[in-house]
Amino acid sequence: MKRALLLLLLACSEDPRTQIDLFIDADPDVEADVQSLQLCVEGAAAPAGFDTATPDCVEFSPSPTGDQLPLPAFGFRIAVVPEGNDATRVFRATATASVSSGAPVKASVQSGWIAGETLELRLLLRREDGCEAVTCVDNRVCLGSECVEPPIVDPCSLLRRDGTRACDNFDADVDLSVDAGVDASDMADAADTGDADAEVPDADAGDGDIIVDEPNRAFVSSSPLPVPLGMLGGDDADPHALADAHCQSLAEAAELNGIFVALLSTSRLSAVEKLQRASGEGWVNMNGETVAVSLDALTAGNLLHPVRYNELGDQVTRRVATGSQSDLSASVGRSLNCDDWTDPLGGLLPAGDPRSTRGLWLNDRITRRLRSDCTPTNREVCTTPEERPETDFVCGDDYEACSVACSRQLRVYCFQTDGTGSAAPPTPPAEPRYAFVTQDAIRSGGGVEVLDELCNNEGEELAPEAEFVALVTTATSSALARLRGTGPWIRPDGAVVADREQLSDGRLLTPVNQTATGDYTNVRTWSGDVGVRGENAGFTCGDWEAAPGGEAGVAHTGVSASTHLFDGIGGEFLANCLADDAEYRVLCFDNRPAPSDP
């Protein structure tokens, strides 16, 4: 029986198959309280080794005995297929959790298949108000203190793995007749059960009002995790349970509807696996800006805007614990994720910068010296956390040893997983003014005109009529003074970077980390100053004339994937202009006045 269930859990072929991927999930308070779980699936094919009696059930327990199986992390998936591959059949799935306090928590749903389609359906265990002392018999579930038939979900309303809906147009009045003894009502009756977590298709709400699909939201937690990083998994605790509960409680306090999980990775469950079961398409931040249009874009680091805001809409600049590599897979090890979040004396290298995109949003130490508050040359910050509580890092003798102390409590990214809408890509204006980072790196030497020439050569195909200049400070001009017009400037993907006022204040809406050909980057760039207003000028490679073999010169540089021009923190990224490897990219801005400018 154990082998049969493992086959059921893993049987998710990539080939077109008549199948429902059923995700079993639980609210954090239920997950933390569960003692055992019973899962029954009626009307589906019984895998080899299961009892052939109806219903087919299996028992999970944290400490399994006999025929019980180990309780997997919630969010686990089973593959439900019809008997004889007959897609006209219908099934009912029921999960019942025994908890240490109160009556068992039960969730049930009825649905069917579409021939040749693998679709996704979620079954959520949660405590319902008014159901604390209600015990429902037979196949009924408690909703609003009443025992009702489980809702019926039209399979046409379900999503494929790629996020597209199974049917372009589906019949909301379809009659689902269930064999195996399951009584079904029509879709209208199912919608009246009030189960907000069953995937029922959108419908007219009456009086001309239409229920609007909302995209998933993402935010940075306004407060750190309640325990140190190295104690999230202590005493065999599940780090995900505590971190997810933190996100959910903050979302509920901010009156955000939906299910939110922490973007945290462990050796058992990576952040990308947690998001693979999300409905909808893409995520937006709490300022309404699209973060990513899809999970693929997110894992590739092609973020349109940083997450950057907490659940209340305030900007966050402090680091975020992720334990994740740039593709959201797990980084596991004592110095990588506090030894799977169990070692309070360890270190955490993958900590993200919420103002950034590309790899920096998950791990701002992905390249050396991307933030200047912990480097071997900054020995004054290389102290114990108790001595400098405002510093996230503890420091060693090299860059790799410069990591966040696992005795610290950091914030986390919180991502919604049950939104049903799509995050829209930006719409560029009719007469755009572009900003981009060059594809090629360049050495200093030949003056600022050489940097401008590189910008115009690479920007010619993007905007043939434009005149591009390098956003660098010179001996006679600030970077801002080199620009005419008020903007706003946009990236090639249409995301607005900033208008002139925002640029002057260093308040970019998104980093200039896309090339003219559309590639997203995380690279060092020439700047000549820590900002654009010329307030700390003088480090400009001798007005961009110094070159290897010439006279001494240094220059400020920046990072393309951060909204903080030209830096992570502090603006201390000085480069030796005479070094053989001193080749950096250039930020290029369209220098034409905006259409609305005089």
Buried (B, 14 or more C-beta within 10 A) or exposed (E): BEEBBEEBBEBBEEEEBBBBBBBBBBBBBBBBBBBBBBBBBBBBBBBEEBEEEBBBBBBBBEEBEEEBBEBBBBBBBBBBBBEEBEBEBBBBBBBBBBBEEEBBBBBBBBBBBBEEBBBBBBBBBBBBEEBEEBEBEEBBBBBEEBBBBBBBBBBBBBBBEEBEBBBEEBEBEBEBEBBBEBEBBBBEEBBEBEBEBBBBBEEEEEEEEEEEEBBBBBBBBBEBBEBBBBBBBBEEBBBBBBBBBBBBBBBEEBEBEBBBBBBBBBBBBBBBBBBBBBBBBBBBBBBEBBBBBBBEBBBBBBBBBBBBBBBEEEBBEEBBBBBBBBBBBBBBBBBBBBBBBBBBEBBBBBBBBBBBBBBBBBBBBBBEBBBBBBBBEBEEBBEEBEEBEEBBBBBBEEBEBBBBBBBBBBBBBBBBBBBBBBBEBBEBEEEBBBBBBBBEBBBBBEBBEBBBBBBBBBBEEBBEEBBBBBBBBBEEBBBBEBBBBBBBBBBBBBBBBBBBEBBBEBBBBBBBBBBBEEEBBBBBBBBBBBBBBBEEBEBBBBBBBBBBEBEEBBBBBBBBBBBBBBBBBEBBBEBBBBEEEBBBBBBBBBBBBBEEEE
